[in-house]
Amino acid sequence: MSQLRRATIALIIDLTFLYNLERVDFGQQNIIDIQSFVYILAMVAVIATLSIPLLNRAQLWVSLVLWSAAYMAAKLFLFASRPAFGGVYTYITITELALLLITVWLAYHVAHYLRDFEDAVENITFNKVSQRVKRMDEMEDDIQNELLRSRRHRKALSVVVIAPEPASVRATLHRTVQEVQRAMMSRYIFTSLASVISKDLRRTDIILEQSERGRYIVLSPETTAGEVAPLVDRICRNAARLGVALSWGVASFPDDALTFDELVRQAQSRLHHPALIVEAPDQPAADAPAET
């Protein structure tokens, strides 16, 4: 956190200096005349570096070269009202480019420390269940094997789509991390939900993570839609203790569909959206309804 704090302060100071440099009185009027597009380009560079993973995960020199090229292209072709080199213009061009690259360098470090902080929190919250929950693109063969086995032996198989209701996500983070709260809140609840789902499932059930869509998919071999309903009910009641209401839908092979993708689509189309009235997160477990 200390490195993130220092990098953020440095970036703020740099931007303050950049946008007020022309106000500095050196005894001559307008001795430093930075073109307006440089201010816009610097702000675009900061926002892009902080928000685009492709930029903040690449090596630093890639960002420096990219924004240097963008500056020179704008200087030579789009805003060529005055020369880029020659006399005092050479020093102005060097100053503009140096200030832009310093800003990009500081923004890159802020993004780097933010990413490290998010990864650390994710590892802490998700470590205990990461071995049970699998990414769906890693389990394609297992999914097809389960479908083939069900088809060959004429056994039921159910697919459950589970996702937290966005409006019910409630979390309280420390004041010092409020600036990353919005970006991390959904991920925190999403990873905590994995533990809730894992606790009630059988060893034969497969949990698939679709983090890009904010949901889990549970593959339950030899289970009909009716048989899986009590399990989903227990998961929903346990999730309520986190302050999260769950949407869920079920589709079964072969009654509803014959392929996994179609089963998922059918389950998605049958999502039940509960009322957003859930148990308080700090309610003791002893007060929860007894499970049957």
C-alpha angles and dihedrals in degrees: 000000000000092000091048090049093050093046091050092049091049091051091050091050091048093051091046090052093046095051094044101039093103090056092064111107113224093170093269128081116250094352087154113046111175115189116247095239090065091066091050092045092050092052092047089049093052094047093045094047093050097043108033112075092200090063101041094044095050121086117281095245090060091060092044093051092044095053093040088056091046090051095048092046091052092043096050103035113017103034103026096141089122132027121270095215137031130077115342091351091072091059092046091051091049090048094049093048093045093051091048093050093047089052091050091048092053093044090051091055093047089052090047094053092044090053092049090050093049091047091050093052091045092052092049095050098037103037098092095054101032092097093055099043116067132193111252094232089057094053102051093115094047091049093051091046091054091049092049091048091050091047093047096047095033091238126155120251127185133201119204122193112204126183134161116248105249093218092056097052107117125171135154118214130184117276092245092064098043091111091064095034097100094049094048103035097080092045091049093053091042093054093043089054089059089065091050092051094045094053095066101036128100122244090251093056117097122216116205123194122216099177093166088063096035097240146101127226120208119203110202114187119209091012128121125212090256093051094050095053096081090050092053090047091057091048091051092050092049091048089052088067087063089053092252128127114207131218113209140174133182133209126176136209125263099005097059105023143346102221132057095238091052091047089054091049091050092048090047091051090053097052113149112217109205126204111273094243108117138158118278111263092235095051111125116253090234089068092058118105114270114260120233 
